[in-house]
Amino acid sequence: MKMVLGSFTNYDAAYEAIINLENLGLTDDNISVVSKCVDRVDMEFGAEFNLINDTREDLVSGVGPEQGKFGELGALIERGTVMNIPELGSTMILGALTEKVEGAASERMLGSLVQQGVNRNMAEKIEDDVKAGKTIIIVEEENLNQATEVLKNQGASISLY
């Protein structure tokens, strides 16, 4: 399957891109988000809600501005977790990549992604961009034209894999 990676320096633009991608009919089976936790609120909320087990309804009902980026994004994408990854620190992973990075807390994210079949160049791009404080959105879909346009229109730097 083809993948497009959008790298955002502006969190609000990334958030809007996710809403627009979901409006195209894409789900957390197609969309992944990776971002550093920006403050204690993100880390605490991520630890409190292990999104792998919680439902969207449970999460949405408890989400407000006090839950930070993780809470906002978690309301859009059902699956996710916060992990303390060496070299990256506390990092939120949401959507399709969630299962691929389970266990990464004790190793580099890059190694975990590559072991799970993610293209090495893409894994390096994710790791580098997260280190730089960017929010990453990855879309996996046979036809990426519309998804790529949504990411571009919101100001993302685009990489295709």
C-alpha positions as CSV (number, residue, x, y, z in Angstrom):
1,M,0.0,0.0,0.0
2,K,1.2,3.5,-0.7
3,M,1.9,6.1,2.0
4,V,2.2,9.8,2.2
5,L,3.8,11.5,5.2
6,G,2.9,15.1,6.0
7,S,5.3,17.0,8.3
8,F,3.7,20.0,10.1
9,T,5.5,22.7,12.1
10,N,2.1,24.1,13.0
11,Y,0.0,21.9,15.3
12,D,-3.3,23.6,14.5
13,A,-2.8,23.0,10.8
14,A,-2.1,19.3,11.5
15,Y,-5.3,19.1,13.6
16,E,-7.3,20.6,10.7
17,A,-5.7,18.2,8.2
18,I,-6.9,15.2,10.3
19,I,-10.5,16.6,10.3
20,N,-10.3,17.1,6.5
21,L,-8.9,13.6,6.0
22,E,-11.7,12.1,8.1
23,N,-14.2,14.0,5.9
24,L,-12.8,12.1,3.0
25,G,-13.8,8.9,4.7
26,L,-10.4,7.9,6.0
27,T,-10.2,6.4,9.5
28,D,-7.6,5.5,12.1
29,D,-6.9,2.4,9.9
30,N,-5.6,4.8,7.3
31,I,-4.3,7.7,9.4
32,S,-1.4,7.8,11.9
33,V,-0.1,10.7,13.9
34,V,3.2,11.0,15.7
35,S,4.2,14.0,17.8
36,K,6.2,14.9,20.9
37,C,4.2,15.5,24.0
38,V,4.5,19.2,24.6
39,D,3.8,19.3,28.3
40,R,2.8,17.3,31.4
41,V,-0.9,17.5,30.5
42,D,-0.2,15.5,27.3
43,M,1.8,12.9,29.2
44,E,-0.7,12.6,32.1
45,F,-3.8,12.4,29.8
46,G,-2.0,9.8,27.5
47,A,-1.2,7.6,30.5
48,E,-4.7,8.0,31.9
49,F,-6.3,7.0,28.7
50,N,-4.6,4.0,27.1
51,L,-6.4,4.6,23.8
52,I,-5.8,1.1,22.6
53,N,-8.5,-0.1,25.0
54,D,-10.8,2.9,25.3
55,T,-13.5,3.7,22.8
56,R,-13.9,7.0,20.9
57,E,-17.2,7.7,22.8
58,D,-15.4,7.3,26.2
59,L,-12.6,9.6,25.1
60,V,-14.7,12.3,23.4
61,S,-17.0,12.6,26.5
62,G,-14.0,13.4,28.7
63,V,-11.9,15.6,26.3
64,G,-11.5,19.3,26.7
65,P,-8.8,21.9,26.3
66,E,-7.3,20.8,29.7
67,Q,-6.2,17.5,28.1
68,G,-3.8,19.2,25.7
69,K,-2.8,18.0,22.2
70,F,-3.1,14.3,23.1
71,G,-6.7,14.8,24.2
72,E,-7.7,16.7,21.2
73,L,-6.1,14.3,18.7
74,G,-7.3,11.3,20.7
75,A,-10.9,12.5,20.2
76,L,-10.3,12.3,16.5
77,I,-8.3,9.0,16.3
78,E,-9.4,6.1,18.4
79,R,-6.2,4.2,18.9
80,G,-3.1,5.6,20.5
81,T,-0.6,5.8,23.4
82,V,2.1,7.9,24.9
83,M,5.5,6.3,25.1
84,N,8.8,7.4,26.6
85,I,11.1,6.6,23.7
86,P,14.8,7.0,24.1
87,E,16.2,9.8,21.9
88,L,12.7,11.3,21.5
89,G,11.3,11.6,25.0
90,S,7.6,11.3,25.6
91,T,5.9,10.8,22.3
92,M,2.3,10.3,21.3
93,I,1.5,7.7,18.6
94,L,-2.0,7.6,17.3
95,G,-3.8,5.5,14.7
96,A,-2.5,2.7,12.5
97,L,1.1,2.9,13.8
98,T,0.1,2.3,17.4
99,E,0.5,-1.4,17.2
100,K,3.7,-1.2,15.2
101,V,5.5,0.7,18.0
102,E,4.3,-1.4,20.9
103,G,7.4,-2.2,22.9
104,A,9.4,0.7,21.5
105,A,9.7,2.2,24.9
106,S,12.8,0.1,25.5
107,E,14.3,0.6,22.1
108,R,14.6,3.2,19.4
109,M,11.4,4.0,17.5
110,L,13.3,3.7,14.2
111,G,14.2,0.0,14.9
112,S,10.7,-0.8,16.0
113,L,9.1,0.7,12.9
114,V,11.6,-1.0,10.6
115,Q,11.1,-4.4,12.3
116,Q,7.3,-4.0,11.7
117,G,7.9,-3.5,7.9
118,V,7.9,0.3,7.7
119,N,10.2,1.6,5.0
120,R,13.5,2.6,6.6
121,N,13.7,6.0,4.9
122,M,10.2,6.8,6.2
123,A,11.0,5.6,9.7
124,E,14.1,7.9,9.7
125,K,12.0,10.8,8.5
126,I,9.5,10.2,11.3
127,E,12.2,10.0,13.9
128,D,14.0,13.1,12.6
129,D,10.9,15.2,12.3
130,V,9.6,14.3,15.8
131,K,13.0,15.2,17.3
132,A,12.6,18.6,15.5
133,G,9.3,19.1,17.3
134,K,7.1,18.5,14.2
135,T,3.7,16.8,14.1
136,I,3.6,14.0,11.6
137,I,0.6,12.7,9.8
138,I,0.9,9.5,7.8
139,V,-1.9,8.3,5.4
140,E,-1.9,4.8,4.0
141,E,-4.2,4.4,1.1
142,E,-4.2,3.0,-2.5
143,N,-5.1,6.3,-4.0
144,L,-3.3,9.1,-2.2
145,N,-4.2,12.1,-4.5
146,Q,-6.9,13.6,-2.3
147,A,-5.0,12.9,1.0
148,T,-1.9,14.5,-0.4
149,E,-3.8,17.6,-1.4
150,V,-5.4,17.9,2.0
151,L,-2.0,17.7,3.7
152,K,-0.5,20.2,1.2
153,N,-3.4,22.6,1.6
154,Q,-2.8,22.6,5.4
155,G,0.9,23.5,4.9
156,A,2.6,20.1,5.3
157,S,5.9,19.2,3.8
158,I,5.2,16.0,1.8
159,S,7.1,12.8,1.4
160,L,5.7,9.8,-0.6
161,Y,6.6,6.2,0.1
